[in-house]
Amino acid sequence: MKVLLLKDPKESENGPDPYIEELGSHGLEATLIPVLAFEFISLQSLFEKLSCPEQYLGLIFTSPRAVEAIKLCLADKSKKEDWKNYLREKWNTKSIYVVGKATAVLVAELGLIPQGENSGNAEKLSGYICSRESPNSLPLLFPCGSLKRETLPTILREKGIALEILTVYQTTQHPDLQESLRNYFSQQGVPASITFFSPSGVKYCLKQIMKLSGDLITQIKFAAIGPTTAEALETEGISVSCTATSPTPQDLTTGIRRSLQLKDC
């Protein structure tokens, strides 16, 4: 049974994409189509802020791309040595908050100790942060993308927890997206399930998927990696068959199998 995942191939360099691997282990033939392209910006400014950990309460990462921005700004040899010799250690005396296990893995690769990874989305992470931090203290540094939602900043602001936001990447449509979708549907046909991994994916893909699927659109079980993406689909009139309880390959696979009414082996 074929499933389509609208995401970049693997977010870690270690082994095959974990979603492909997990779905495959349950007899599902998954294909990835990259939806988004990213342009990294303000990397010098990011490094300057990373060089002053004493000015911050900690760090917040809500996407793998924000962690990638840090890796890029540390590409210079001298900056990498500064990070390894003393900056990393200083940041590890502070709170490093993350959403999701994929982001946590990348943060750990930087030598940082992530926390809050089981929160699953920005709203839950905000509650976790508010339960641990006191108001009216140093700000948390929040490197993020241009399309970030206001959920986390709003909740923290209401609780008096300071946040310093720095946009470190801009999100655009992947240049090969439309052609990749056409090729998939012409060669593989209409999949049993399609998973969206971001509201941007809904924005860039949904109309063409509806066109390519035609009358068979009603046979597709639409899945979302989290509640924000599910909300974006529902806003477009799409019935969401499953939303992963947390953004992990295991939970998504469980949800897809349930929506397809597949029994455990």
VEXVEX-718601 format. One line per field, with one value per residue: residue number from 1; x, y, z of N, C-alpha, C in turn. Coordinates in Angstrom, 2 decimals. Atoms other than C-alpha are relative to their C-alpha. Layout:
residues N
num <- [NUM	...] $
nxx <- [X	...] $
nyy <- [Y	...] $
nzz <- [Z	...] $
caxx <- [X	...] $
cayy <- [Y	...] $
cazz <- [Z	...] $
cxx <- [X	...] $
cyy <- [Y	...] $
czz <- [Z	...] $
end
This chain:
residues 265
num <- [1	2	3	4	5	6	7	8	9	10	11	12	13	14	15	16	17	18	19	20	21	22	23	24	25	26	27	28	29	30	31	32	33	34	35	36	37	38	39	40	41	42	43	44	45	46	47	48	49	50	51	52	53	54	55	56	57	58	59	60	61	62	63	64	65	66	67	68	69	70	71	72	73	74	75	76	77	78	79	80	81	82	83	84	85	86	87	88	89	90	91	92	93	94	95	96	97	98	99	100	101	102	103	104	105	106	107	108	109	110	111	112	113	114	115	116	117	118	119	120	121	122	123	124	125	126	127	128	129	130	131	132	133	134	135	136	137	138	139	140	141	142	143	144	145	146	147	148	149	150	151	152	153	154	155	156	157	158	159	160	161	162	163	164	165	166	167	168	169	170	171	172	173	174	175	176	177	178	179	180	181	182	183	184	185	186	187	188	189	190	191	192	193	194	195	196	197	198	199	200	201	202	203	204	205	206	207	208	209	210	211	212	213	214	215	216	217	218	219	220	221	222	223	224	225	226	227	228	229	230	231	232	233	234	235	236	237	238	239	240	241	242	243	244	245	246	247	248	249	250	251	252	253	254	255	256	257	258	259	260	261	262	263	264	265] $
nxx <- [0.85	-0.88	0.26	-0.83	-0.40	-0.41	-1.07	-1.37	-0.62	-0.67	-0.47	-1.27	-0.90	-0.31	0.88	1.15	1.02	0.69	1.41	0.00	-0.38	1.07	1.16	-0.39	-0.01	1.39	0.53	0.49	-0.99	0.03	-0.81	-0.16	-0.14	-0.33	0.99	-0.50	-1.40	-0.33	-1.11	-0.47	-0.32	-0.39	-0.85	-1.00	0.71	0.25	-1.23	-0.27	0.87	-0.49	-1.26	0.29	1.00	0.33	1.10	1.24	0.45	-0.15	0.31	1.20	0.01	1.26	-0.13	-1.35	-0.68	-0.64	-1.24	-0.88	-0.55	-1.13	-1.10	-0.56	-0.73	-1.21	-0.80	-1.36	-0.84	-0.21	1.27	0.24	-0.88	0.59	1.18	-0.43	-0.89	0.63	1.38	0.92	0.08	0.76	1.42	0.53	0.40	1.30	1.06	0.07	1.34	0.24	1.24	-0.16	-1.23	-0.91	-0.75	-0.83	-1.17	-0.92	-0.53	-1.00	-1.18	-0.76	-0.60	0.90	0.90	1.37	1.08	1.34	0.22	1.26	1.14	0.68	0.35	-0.42	0.89	-0.37	-1.33	0.18	0.44	-1.15	-0.92	0.60	-0.02	-1.38	-0.70	0.62	0.18	-0.85	-1.41	-0.66	0.80	-0.36	-0.32	0.87	-0.24	1.18	0.24	0.84	1.41	0.36	1.28	-0.15	0.46	-0.99	-0.29	1.17	0.16	-1.10	0.16	1.09	-0.50	-1.09	-1.31	-0.56	-0.42	-0.68	0.25	-0.89	0.35	-1.25	0.22	1.23	0.57	0.63	0.37	-1.10	0.12	0.39	1.20	1.11	-0.41	-0.09	1.37	0.52	-0.69	0.45	1.36	0.02	-0.72	0.44	1.44	0.49	-0.39	1.04	-0.09	-0.94	-0.28	-0.55	-0.89	0.01	1.01	-0.56	0.24	1.41	0.08	-0.70	0.27	1.35	0.78	-0.45	0.37	1.43	0.12	-0.58	0.77	1.32	1.09	-0.54	-0.44	0.77	-0.56	-1.27	0.02	-0.93	-0.59	-0.76	-1.05	0.36	1.28	-0.06	0.14	1.37	0.87	-0.16	0.75	1.43	0.38	0.19	1.12	-0.47	0.21	-1.26	0.26	-0.80	-1.02	-0.96	0.07	-1.24	-0.62	-1.00	0.36	0.83	1.37	0.64	0.30	1.16	1.18	0.30	0.50	1.36	0.90	0.14	0.61	-0.92	-0.16	-1.38	-0.43] $
nyy <- [-1.19	-1.16	-1.23	-1.12	-0.90	-1.29	-0.47	0.21	1.27	0.09	-1.20	0.37	0.61	1.36	1.04	-0.36	-0.83	0.82	0.21	1.05	1.25	0.45	0.39	1.20	1.15	0.40	0.38	-1.16	-0.51	-1.46	-0.84	-1.37	-1.08	-1.26	-1.05	-1.33	-0.38	-0.92	-0.94	-0.38	-1.42	-0.54	0.97	-0.72	-0.49	1.17	0.37	-1.03	0.27	1.25	-0.32	-0.71	0.79	-0.61	-0.95	0.73	1.04	1.27	0.04	0.74	0.47	0.64	0.66	0.44	-1.00	-0.98	0.62	-0.01	-1.35	-0.08	0.77	-0.80	-1.16	0.52	0.68	-0.57	0.77	-0.71	-0.02	1.36	0.21	-0.75	0.76	1.22	-0.28	-0.60	-0.47	1.12	0.29	-1.07	0.16	1.19	-0.34	-0.65	0.87	0.12	0.55	0.44	0.69	1.19	0.80	-0.27	-1.21	0.34	0.75	-0.97	-0.82	0.83	0.06	-1.22	0.14	-0.60	0.94	-0.49	0.38	-0.33	0.56	0.76	-0.92	0.28	-1.20	-1.26	-0.34	0.83	-0.41	-1.27	0.35	0.62	-1.09	-0.84	0.73	0.12	-1.28	-1.10	-1.21	-1.18	0.35	-0.15	0.56	1.22	-0.26	0.82	-0.05	0.61	-0.29	-1.17	0.37	0.50	-0.41	-0.87	0.71	0.02	-1.35	-0.58	0.64	-0.39	-1.42	-0.12	0.48	-0.86	0.60	-0.77	0.77	-0.75	0.75	-0.29	0.77	0.51	0.59	-0.32	1.20	-0.15	1.27	0.72	-0.24	1.21	0.58	0.29	1.09	1.22	0.48	0.54	1.27	1.02	0.45	0.68	1.27	0.82	-0.05	-0.71	0.76	0.27	-1.02	-1.10	-0.70	-1.35	-0.22	-1.41	-0.82	-0.43	1.10	-0.10	-1.16	0.20	1.30	0.56	-0.23	0.89	1.37	0.14	0.06	1.26	1.13	0.01	0.59	0.95	-0.74	0.47	1.27	-0.25	-0.31	-1.10	0.01	-1.20	0.29	-0.64	-0.73	-1.22	0.42	0.51	-1.18	-0.59	0.86	-0.13	-1.33	0.15	0.91	1.39	0.82	0.59	1.35	0.22	-0.95	0.70	-0.46	-0.77	0.01	1.06	1.03	1.04	-0.47	-0.22	1.31	0.53	-0.72	0.35	1.38	-0.02	-0.63	0.93	1.20	1.13	0.73	0.33	1.33] $
nzz <- [0.00	0.19	-0.74	0.44	-1.08	0.56	-0.87	0.46	-0.39	-1.30	-0.69	-0.62	0.97	-0.44	0.49	0.84	-0.62	-1.00	0.35	1.03	-0.67	-0.88	0.81	0.74	-0.90	-0.15	1.30	0.75	0.94	-0.16	0.88	-0.47	0.97	-0.68	0.26	-0.34	0.16	-1.09	0.18	-1.33	-0.10	-1.32	-0.70	-0.79	-1.18	-0.85	-0.71	-1.01	-1.16	-0.60	-0.67	-1.27	-0.74	-1.29	0.19	0.26	-0.91	0.69	1.43	0.42	1.39	0.35	1.30	0.34	0.82	-0.88	-0.46	1.17	0.10	-0.94	0.59	1.08	-0.52	-0.65	1.02	-0.04	-0.93	-1.27	-0.72	-0.46	-1.15	-1.12	-0.45	-0.68	-1.13	-1.18	0.15	-0.18	-1.44	-0.66	0.35	-0.68	-1.36	0.17	0.52	1.45	0.23	1.38	0.37	0.83	-0.13	1.12	-0.37	-1.15	0.49	0.61	-1.09	-0.68	0.86	-0.28	-1.32	-0.99	-0.67	0.22	-0.92	0.48	1.33	0.05	0.02	1.26	0.77	-0.63	-1.12	-1.16	-0.44	-0.73	-1.35	-0.68	-0.34	-1.05	-1.27	-0.47	-0.02	-0.74	0.80	-0.22	-0.07	1.30	1.09	0.71	1.40	0.83	1.45	0.61	1.40	0.31	-0.05	-1.32	-0.56	-1.16	-1.20	-1.08	-0.50	-0.68	-1.31	-0.88	-0.31	-0.98	-1.29	-0.42	0.31	1.11	1.16	1.06	1.24	1.11	1.19	0.57	1.32	0.70	0.60	1.31	0.62	0.65	1.44	0.74	-0.62	0.92	0.89	-0.81	-0.24	1.28	0.28	-0.95	0.32	1.31	-0.08	-1.14	-0.19	-1.18	-1.19	-0.99	-1.04	0.20	-1.25	0.06	-1.14	-0.38	0.67	1.28	0.92	0.42	0.88	1.27	0.65	-0.03	1.23	1.07	-0.37	0.31	1.46	0.48	-0.52	0.63	-0.79	-0.98	-1.18	-1.16	-0.47	-0.70	-1.42	-0.25	-1.34	-0.38	-0.98	-1.27	0.01	0.81	1.40	0.13	0.06	1.33	0.93	-0.26	0.49	1.46	0.24	0.08	-1.19	-0.44	-0.53	-1.20	-0.40	-0.86	-1.38	-0.12	1.33	0.11	0.98	-0.62	-0.22	1.29	0.58	-0.73	0.45	1.39	0.01	-0.56	0.96	1.12	-0.59	0.13	-1.26	-0.38	0.42] $
caxx <- [0.00	1.45	1.74	3.10	5.03	5.38	8.72	12.45	14.39	15.72	16.57	19.63	22.68	22.70	21.05	17.82	14.92	13.28	9.74	10.47	12.06	9.23	6.43	8.32	8.64	4.84	4.48	3.75	5.58	6.42	7.73	9.12	8.62	10.42	7.99	10.05	13.28	15.15	17.34	19.45	19.89	21.36	23.99	26.58	24.04	23.18	26.81	27.19	24.26	25.57	28.86	27.09	25.33	25.48	22.86	20.26	18.24	18.53	17.60	14.40	14.29	10.97	12.32	15.29	16.06	16.82	19.41	20.82	21.29	23.52	25.57	26.03	27.09	29.68	31.14	34.12	37.01	37.64	33.96	33.72	36.68	35.10	31.93	33.74	36.21	33.86	30.58	28.91	29.70	28.29	25.04	24.70	24.41	21.18	17.87	17.78	14.13	13.04	9.89	10.03	12.59	13.97	14.96	16.29	18.60	20.10	20.50	22.35	24.67	25.70	26.75	23.79	21.40	17.79	14.71	10.99	11.25	8.16	6.00	5.26	4.13	4.78	1.74	2.72	6.36	5.22	3.42	6.51	8.71	6.29	6.30	10.09	11.03	10.36	8.97	10.96	14.32	16.80	15.31	15.28	16.93	14.58	16.13	13.28	11.88	10.03	6.75	6.75	3.38	2.75	1.59	4.79	5.73	2.19	1.97	5.41	4.73	1.46	3.39	6.05	8.83	11.08	11.90	14.43	13.38	15.86	14.71	17.47	15.78	13.13	10.78	9.81	8.35	10.82	11.62	10.95	7.72	5.14	7.09	7.74	4.02	3.10	5.71	4.57	0.90	1.63	4.01	2.61	-1.04	-3.17	-1.72	-3.76	-2.55	-0.86	0.86	1.45	4.28	3.58	0.95	3.30	3.01	-0.76	-0.36	2.03	0.69	-2.99	-4.49	-2.30	-2.93	-6.67	-6.26	-4.04	-6.31	-9.55	-12.55	-10.26	-9.50	-12.23	-10.29	-7.17	-6.66	-5.09	-2.72	-1.03	2.18	0.59	-2.45	-1.27	-0.96	-4.28	-5.92	-4.49	-5.96	-9.35	-9.41	-9.18	-12.12	-10.04	-11.11	-8.07	-8.07	-5.24	-3.03	0.15	-0.04	3.60	5.83	7.65	7.81	6.27	3.26	2.63	2.82	0.38	-2.06	-1.79	-2.24	-5.32	-6.79	-6.20	-7.72	-4.64	-4.36	-1.16	0.87] $
cayy <- [0.00	3.35	6.44	9.86	12.00	15.69	16.34	16.57	13.29	12.61	15.30	13.42	12.21	8.87	6.18	6.13	8.45	7.23	7.71	5.59	2.96	2.81	2.75	0.15	-2.11	-2.22	-3.05	0.48	1.77	5.39	8.05	11.44	14.61	17.75	20.64	23.50	25.29	27.37	30.45	31.09	34.68	36.71	34.06	36.60	38.14	34.66	33.91	37.22	36.29	32.74	34.34	36.03	33.23	35.30	37.62	34.86	32.48	29.77	28.73	27.61	25.50	24.66	23.33	21.34	24.22	26.60	24.12	23.86	27.64	27.30	24.60	26.91	29.88	27.64	26.44	28.79	27.01	29.70	29.94	26.16	26.15	28.88	26.78	23.60	25.25	27.27	28.49	25.08	24.46	27.84	27.22	23.83	25.56	27.05	25.63	24.35	23.85	21.91	20.71	17.12	14.34	15.16	18.63	17.19	14.82	17.72	19.82	16.93	16.77	20.33	19.04	20.67	18.96	19.35	19.30	19.40	17.25	15.23	18.36	17.76	21.26	24.92	25.31	22.39	23.49	26.97	25.43	23.39	26.51	28.51	25.77	25.96	29.61	32.71	35.90	39.11	37.44	37.27	36.56	33.20	33.32	32.01	31.50	30.71	30.89	33.70	31.73	30.99	31.05	33.43	30.73	30.40	34.12	35.06	32.52	33.38	37.11	36.68	34.90	37.61	35.44	37.49	36.27	37.53	36.44	36.21	35.13	32.88	31.33	32.11	29.46	29.16	26.48	23.81	24.52	20.89	20.44	20.67	18.41	15.88	15.68	15.21	12.47	10.67	10.57	9.56	6.77	5.58	6.52	7.88	6.88	5.41	8.12	11.52	13.13	16.87	18.02	21.77	24.41	25.60	22.16	22.57	25.97	24.79	21.27	20.83	22.41	20.39	17.18	17.74	18.32	15.26	13.02	14.02	11.99	9.64	12.38	10.93	7.65	9.31	9.28	12.63	12.72	15.58	15.54	17.76	19.85	23.03	21.24	19.45	22.82	24.14	21.15	21.49	25.20	24.13	21.76	18.57	15.87	14.76	11.00	11.08	13.51	12.09	12.22	13.39	14.21	10.86	8.09	5.62	7.76	8.79	5.18	4.13	6.83	6.01	2.28	3.00	5.31	2.66	0.05	-2.16	-4.83	-5.49	-8.40] $
cazz <- [0.00	-1.05	1.11	0.17	2.64	1.83	3.52	2.94	2.85	6.35	8.86	10.12	8.26	10.09	7.96	5.94	6.56	9.79	8.42	5.33	7.58	10.10	7.51	5.48	8.52	8.59	4.90	3.68	0.59	1.39	-0.97	0.06	-1.96	-0.72	-0.44	0.93	0.14	2.71	2.47	5.55	6.68	9.58	10.35	11.51	13.86	15.12	15.93	17.75	19.98	20.50	21.60	24.54	26.46	29.63	28.11	27.77	29.88	27.24	23.69	21.96	18.79	17.17	13.85	12.55	10.19	13.05	14.33	10.82	10.85	13.91	12.20	9.22	11.31	13.02	9.71	10.00	11.74	14.36	15.23	15.50	17.88	20.01	20.18	21.19	23.57	25.73	24.20	24.11	27.76	28.78	26.86	28.53	31.89	30.53	29.29	25.70	24.75	21.65	19.91	18.68	18.67	15.20	16.40	19.66	17.76	15.79	18.93	20.58	17.56	18.45	21.86	23.61	26.01	24.78	26.97	26.29	23.16	24.12	24.11	20.41	19.44	20.24	22.49	24.73	24.76	25.87	28.84	29.68	29.57	31.70	34.33	34.63	34.14	36.22	34.69	34.38	33.90	31.00	27.56	25.82	22.39	19.70	16.23	13.85	10.33	8.60	8.72	12.44	14.15	17.03	19.47	21.47	21.60	22.65	25.48	26.84	26.62	28.55	31.30	31.47	30.03	27.77	24.28	21.74	18.26	15.39	11.92	10.55	7.51	4.95	3.57	-0.09	-2.33	-3.49	-7.17	-8.21	-6.24	-9.02	-11.36	-8.57	-7.77	-11.45	-11.84	-8.71	-9.68	-13.29	-12.25	-8.90	-9.17	-6.34	-2.94	-0.11	2.27	2.05	5.03	5.31	7.57	7.73	6.99	4.22	2.65	2.58	0.96	-1.75	-2.51	-1.83	-4.94	-7.29	-5.37	-5.69	-9.43	-9.94	-7.86	-9.56	-8.39	-6.46	-3.93	-1.68	-1.41	0.05	3.80	4.68	7.66	9.54	11.56	14.23	15.18	13.45	10.11	10.69	11.27	7.98	6.11	7.77	6.91	3.25	3.69	3.90	6.34	8.34	8.95	11.47	13.34	14.86	18.65	18.55	15.54	15.41	12.78	15.23	16.13	12.54	11.37	14.09	12.99	9.29	9.90	12.00	9.36	6.68	9.02	8.86	11.53	13.46	12.20] $
cxx <- [0.89	-0.44	0.99	0.26	0.54	1.02	1.34	0.47	0.86	0.57	1.28	0.85	0.27	-1.06	-1.18	-1.00	-0.82	-1.48	-0.14	0.25	-1.14	-1.23	0.28	-0.03	-1.41	-0.66	-0.56	1.13	-0.07	0.94	0.05	0.06	0.30	-0.94	0.62	1.47	0.29	1.20	0.40	0.50	0.49	0.92	1.08	-0.62	-0.28	1.25	0.34	-0.82	0.44	1.29	-0.21	-1.05	-0.41	-1.16	-1.36	-0.29	0.19	-0.37	-1.30	0.15	-1.34	0.04	1.43	0.79	0.70	1.31	1.02	0.65	1.20	1.19	0.68	0.81	1.26	0.94	1.44	0.81	0.15	-1.28	-0.32	0.85	-0.50	-1.17	0.44	0.79	-0.70	-1.47	-1.02	-0.22	-0.83	-1.49	-0.61	-0.27	-1.38	-1.01	0.01	-1.31	-0.19	-1.41	0.37	1.35	0.98	0.86	0.95	1.27	1.03	0.64	1.09	1.28	0.87	0.73	-0.83	-0.95	-1.44	-0.96	-1.33	-0.36	-1.32	-1.23	-0.76	-0.41	0.31	-0.87	0.37	1.39	-0.09	-0.41	1.13	1.00	-0.54	0.02	1.39	0.71	-0.79	-0.16	1.02	1.46	0.63	-0.85	0.50	0.26	-0.76	0.33	-1.10	-0.11	-0.95	-1.49	-0.43	-1.38	0.23	-0.39	0.97	0.33	-1.14	-0.15	1.10	-0.13	-1.08	0.44	1.21	1.38	0.53	0.54	0.70	-0.05	0.98	-0.39	1.29	-0.20	-1.36	-0.47	-0.66	-0.37	1.22	-0.16	-0.48	-1.33	-1.06	0.33	0.07	-1.38	-0.59	0.61	-0.49	-1.37	-0.07	0.65	-0.53	-1.52	-0.37	0.33	-1.17	-0.05	1.02	0.17	0.62	0.79	0.04	-1.16	0.49	-0.18	-1.42	-0.14	0.56	-0.45	-1.46	-0.77	0.43	-0.34	-1.46	-0.22	0.49	-0.83	-1.36	-1.06	0.50	0.47	-0.70	0.55	1.28	-0.26	1.07	0.46	0.78	0.99	-0.31	-1.27	-0.01	-0.20	-1.41	-0.99	0.06	-0.76	-1.50	-0.53	-0.27	-1.10	0.39	-0.25	1.30	-0.27	0.84	0.98	0.93	-0.07	1.27	0.74	1.15	-0.43	-0.95	-1.45	-0.73	-0.40	-1.21	-1.28	-0.40	-0.57	-1.43	-0.98	-0.26	-0.61	0.85	0.20	1.47	0.33	0.08] $
cyy <- [1.25	1.21	1.07	0.93	1.28	0.65	-0.22	-1.41	0.19	1.31	-0.29	-0.71	-1.47	-0.99	0.51	0.87	-0.85	-0.24	-1.09	-1.36	-0.55	-0.46	-1.29	-1.24	-0.52	-0.26	1.14	0.57	1.53	0.69	1.41	0.97	1.29	1.12	1.39	0.18	1.09	0.87	0.50	1.44	0.32	-0.92	0.68	0.53	-1.15	-0.38	1.02	-0.23	-1.29	0.24	0.68	-0.77	0.63	0.98	-0.69	-1.04	-1.39	0.15	-0.74	-0.36	-0.68	-0.65	-0.46	1.06	1.05	-0.55	-0.02	1.37	0.17	-0.76	0.80	1.17	-0.42	-0.67	0.51	-0.68	0.69	0.05	-1.38	-0.30	0.75	-0.76	-1.20	0.29	0.58	0.38	-1.11	-0.31	1.04	-0.12	-1.18	0.23	0.65	-0.99	0.03	-0.71	-0.36	-0.57	-1.21	-0.67	0.27	1.22	-0.30	-0.73	0.97	0.90	-0.77	-0.12	1.25	-0.08	0.65	-1.05	0.51	-0.44	0.46	-0.65	-0.75	0.90	-0.08	1.19	1.25	0.35	-0.78	0.37	1.30	-0.27	-0.59	1.07	0.83	-0.68	-0.03	1.35	1.07	1.21	1.07	-0.35	0.23	-0.61	-1.37	0.38	-1.00	0.20	-0.77	0.40	1.17	-0.31	-0.53	0.49	0.78	-0.68	0.11	1.41	0.61	-0.57	0.44	1.47	0.20	-0.42	0.81	-0.56	0.64	-0.92	0.93	-0.83	0.45	-0.90	-0.41	-0.76	0.42	-1.24	0.33	-1.38	-0.63	0.13	-1.21	-0.57	-0.41	-1.17	-1.33	-0.58	-0.60	-1.37	-1.11	-0.55	-0.73	-1.38	-0.93	-0.06	0.76	-0.82	-0.22	1.10	1.06	0.73	1.36	0.27	1.47	0.71	0.51	-1.07	0.00	1.12	-0.29	-1.23	-0.33	0.16	-0.94	-1.45	-0.26	-0.13	-1.34	-1.21	-0.12	-0.58	-0.96	0.68	-0.52	-1.30	0.20	0.30	1.06	-0.03	1.28	-0.37	0.61	0.82	1.27	-0.32	-0.54	1.16	0.66	-0.81	0.19	1.36	-0.02	-0.99	-1.46	-0.71	-0.72	-1.34	-0.30	1.15	-0.72	0.56	0.73	-0.14	-1.00	-1.01	-1.05	0.46	0.29	-1.33	-0.63	0.65	-0.36	-1.41	-0.06	0.59	-0.89	-1.33	-1.25	-0.65	-0.23	-1.41	-0.92] $
czz <- [0.00	0.82	-0.47	1.17	-0.60	0.93	-0.68	0.35	1.23	0.54	0.76	-1.04	0.31	-0.52	-0.81	0.76	0.98	-0.30	-1.05	0.66	0.84	-0.78	-0.76	0.86	0.26	-1.36	-0.83	-0.87	-0.04	-0.97	0.58	-1.18	0.77	-0.43	0.11	-0.34	1.03	-0.37	1.38	0.00	1.42	0.78	0.83	1.29	0.97	0.78	1.09	1.26	0.70	0.79	1.35	0.81	1.32	-0.10	-0.14	1.08	-0.61	-1.47	-0.23	-1.47	-0.27	-1.39	-0.22	-0.76	0.86	0.55	-1.13	-0.18	0.94	-0.56	-1.10	0.54	0.76	-0.99	-0.03	1.11	1.36	0.83	0.57	1.23	1.23	0.60	0.84	1.28	1.22	-0.16	0.27	1.48	0.73	-0.31	0.73	1.48	0.01	-0.57	-1.52	-0.34	-1.48	-0.14	-0.85	0.09	-1.14	0.28	1.16	-0.43	-0.57	1.05	0.74	-0.82	0.14	1.34	1.10	0.56	-0.13	1.09	-0.57	-1.32	-0.11	-0.03	-1.32	-0.83	0.83	1.21	1.26	0.52	0.81	1.43	0.82	0.45	1.15	1.36	0.62	0.19	0.76	-0.90	0.36	0.22	-1.37	-1.11	-0.46	-1.45	-0.88	-1.48	-0.72	-1.47	-0.19	0.13	1.37	0.41	1.29	1.31	1.15	0.51	0.80	1.40	0.96	0.43	1.07	1.40	0.49	-0.25	-1.28	-1.10	-0.97	-1.27	-1.07	-1.17	-0.70	-1.31	-0.55	-0.76	-1.32	-0.52	-0.67	-1.52	-0.81	0.46	-1.01	-0.93	0.76	0.27	-1.27	-0.30	0.93	-0.40	-1.34	0.07	1.09	0.16	1.26	1.24	0.95	1.06	-0.39	1.33	-0.28	1.28	0.43	-0.66	-1.36	-1.06	-0.53	-1.03	-1.39	-0.78	-0.24	-1.31	-1.12	0.29	-0.31	-1.50	-0.53	0.42	-0.67	0.93	1.07	1.29	1.26	0.57	0.82	1.47	0.27	1.46	0.22	1.08	1.36	-0.15	-0.84	-1.48	-0.25	-0.14	-1.38	-1.05	0.17	-0.46	-1.50	-0.34	-0.12	1.33	0.35	0.67	1.23	0.21	0.96	1.41	0.42	-1.33	-0.10	-1.05	0.58	0.15	-1.31	-0.64	0.67	-0.48	-1.41	-0.09	0.52	-1.01	-1.21	0.45	-0.24	1.37	0.28	-0.44	1.21] $
end
